[in-house]
Amino acid sequence: MVKRNTVIVIAGVFLPMCFAALSLQRGTGELHPSNAPVAERATAEKKILAVLDRMVKSHETYLSVPTQDGQALRLLTEATDAKNVVEIGTSTGYSGLWICLALLKTNGHLTTFEIDHQRASMAQEHFKEAGVEKKVTIVQGDAHELVAKLKGPIDVAFIDADKSGYVDYLNKLLPLVQPGGLILAHNVDMVPDYVKAVTTSADLETIFYMEGGGLAVTLKKR
Ligand SMILES: C[S@@+](CC[C@H](N)C(=O)[O-])C[C@H]1O[C@@H](n2cnc3c(N)ncnc32)[C@H](O)[C@@H]1O
């Protein structure tokens, strides 16, 4: 009788524990890092935020987006669960790091283009310092030529380089952006031809976020 009760107790206690352990294991995120424990992501986020802060304090930015635009980049990338993100104009990696905050959650990747060798290597160092070097590919060279090598579908594209090149970047990136994807462009008040292009196409829906440097947020509808 005692033995039977013992077996029942053991089964009653240990079986639920085994099932709990199994379901926990499924949620550990080994297959999908976005399932990584919340605490682990919070630690990774803190590390990136610390580098962003240090970059500003030690003047290691160059024509970088203001904080509000960095936050907007993160929010839009994360909310759209973007896996494939492209940036034109890396500079020293400041905006890229804001995007990386979202990539921690989406488990996505950033491909970012920079023509200036020195800034590209500084960016590489910043991505390494923030622990996200595996999430980012820096392509050094002229993005007008090199975007041709990109593979779609792109979920989010961010244009923040030579203003005279914005429309060219738009034309080259648009076919690769998937329907439902976003094209973001910085300082658009300086680029009226770009504003015209994204506000007159029936296939695009554009709003302007003017908190920081002026960000055009364009949805590719179809
Ligand atoms: C405004 S800054 C980018 C700032 C960066 N997005 C940030 O917020 O940290 C513009 C960058 O675009 C780069 N750039 C300009 N023309 C380029 C081109 N044709 N191809 C690639 N990068 C280019 C510049 O060297 C410069 O570093």
The ligand as an SDF file (V2000), in Angstrom:
LIG
                    3D

 27 29  0  0  0  0  0  0  0  0999 V2000
   24.6150   61.1950  -42.3380 C   0  0  0  0  0  0  0  0  0  0  0  0
   25.9330   60.0710  -42.3120 S   0  0  0  0  0  0  0  0  0  0  0  0
   25.1750   58.5740  -41.7390 C   0  0  0  0  0  0  0  0  0  0  0  0
   24.8720   58.6010  -40.2850 C   0  0  0  0  0  0  0  0  0  0  0  0
   24.4770   57.2580  -39.7210 C   0  0  0  0  0  0  0  0  0  0  0  0
   23.3250   56.7240  -40.4110 N   0  0  0  0  0  0  0  0  0  0  0  0
   24.1680   57.3960  -38.2550 C   0  0  0  0  0  0  0  0  0  0  0  0
   23.0820   57.8560  -37.9030 O   0  0  0  0  0  0  0  0  0  0  0  0
   25.0490   57.0800  -37.4460 O   0  0  0  0  0  0  0  0  0  0  0  0
   26.1480   59.7180  -44.0080 C   0  0  0  0  0  0  0  0  0  0  0  0
   27.2000   58.6760  -44.2990 C   0  0  0  0  0  0  0  0  0  0  0  0
   26.9840   58.2110  -45.6440 O   0  0  0  0  0  0  0  0  0  0  0  0
   28.2250   57.9500  -46.2290 C   0  0  0  0  0  0  0  0  0  0  0  0
   28.0820   57.9740  -47.6930 N   0  0  0  0  0  0  0  0  0  0  0  0
   27.9690   59.0690  -48.5020 C   0  0  0  0  0  0  0  0  0  0  0  0
   27.8670   58.6960  -49.7890 N   0  0  0  0  0  0  0  0  0  0  0  0
   27.9170   57.3350  -49.7960 C   0  0  0  0  0  0  0  0  0  0  0  0
   27.8480   56.3600  -50.8180 C   0  0  0  0  0  0  0  0  0  0  0  0
   27.7410   56.7060  -52.1000 N   0  0  0  0  0  0  0  0  0  0  0  0
   27.9130   55.0630  -50.4700 N   0  0  0  0  0  0  0  0  0  0  0  0
   28.0200   54.6920  -49.1600 C   0  0  0  0  0  0  0  0  0  0  0  0
   28.0870   55.5720  -48.1490 N   0  0  0  0  0  0  0  0  0  0  0  0
   28.0390   56.8740  -48.4490 C   0  0  0  0  0  0  0  0  0  0  0  0
   29.1230   59.0550  -45.6780 C   0  0  0  0  0  0  0  0  0  0  0  0
   30.4850   58.7090  -45.7750 O   0  0  0  0  0  0  0  0  0  0  0  0
   28.6270   59.2140  -44.2460 C   0  0  0  0  0  0  0  0  0  0  0  0
   29.3970   58.4640  -43.3350 O   0  0  0  0  0  0  0  0  0  0  0  0
  1  2  1  0
  2  3  1  0
  2 10  1  0
  3  4  1  0
  4  5  1  0
  5  6  1  0
  5  7  1  0
  7  8  2  0
  7  9  1  0
 10 11  1  0
 11 12  1  0
 11 26  1  0
 12 13  1  0
 13 14  1  0
 13 24  1  0
 14 15  1  0
 14 23  1  0
 15 16  2  0
 16 17  1  0
 17 18  1  0
 17 23  2  0
 18 19  1  0
 18 20  2  0
 20 21  1  0
 21 22  2  0
 22 23  1  0
 24 25  1  0
 24 26  1  0
 26 27  1  0
M  CHG  2   2   1   9  -1
M  END
$$$$
